Amino acid sequence: MAIRFLCPSCRQPIETDDVWAEKLVACPFCRTTVTAPALSTLGTVETVTGVPGARPAWSPDASWSNADTGAPGPPQFVADGDSARKDAGARRLATLAIVLAGLSIVAFTAMSLIIAPHREELFAFTKDFQDGGSFMQAQKEMMNDLMNRPGGIPGWYVGSSVAMWLGALLWAPALILALLGMRRAAARSRAITALLMTVVAPMICCCTFIPT
């Protein structure tokens, strides 16, 4: 006698033989391992869902065979074509987000390393801002000081500025792509990794400008 119940993970109706009552079985739709109830909690699958042909669950302890064809291996889940394309697209977006976030971390780290030997000089430029002056006034005075130097604008300032802007330009799309990847469960783990990396990048940038 078959036991019919809803998978608690994906809410799809599945069934298994009564020998697996109160034992672990695997849902053929979402592949989650669940405990089969002692008695059926559904009527016939066709009556409950209106969609005939729902496949039975299979036990991870039993000999694997495809429920539809009898071929070796666990039951094969064939995703909807549109859903599969969306999942693949989300995974690509999340992967690209990881790459961009990693590059932004590299750029901000390069900026920090360039500025490190010149921190006192940099903070001296922005002293008015730190003492309560306007940000624009501090920036104007800093640029005037740099432009009036005998050697022109120092190379370290140019290099750090390029690295900072490059990091920002990489960081912004990385954050957007990671958020887009979060919409699909298939790409969520990659998207979370990308989001964590987008948190690290601005932290590196901010720590560079904290006075010691």
Buried (B, 14 or more C-beta within 10 A) or exposed (E): EBBBBBBEEEEBBBBBBEEBBEEEBBBBBBEEEBEBBEEBEBEBBEEBBEEEEBBBBBBEEEEEBBBEEEEEEBBEEEEEEEEEEBBBBBBBBBBBBBBBBBBBBBBBBBBBEBBEEBBEEBBEBBEBBEEEEEEEEBBEBBEEEBEEEEEEEEEBBEBBBBBBEBBBBBBEBBBBBBBBBBEBEBBBEBBBBBBEBBEBBBEBBEEBEEEE
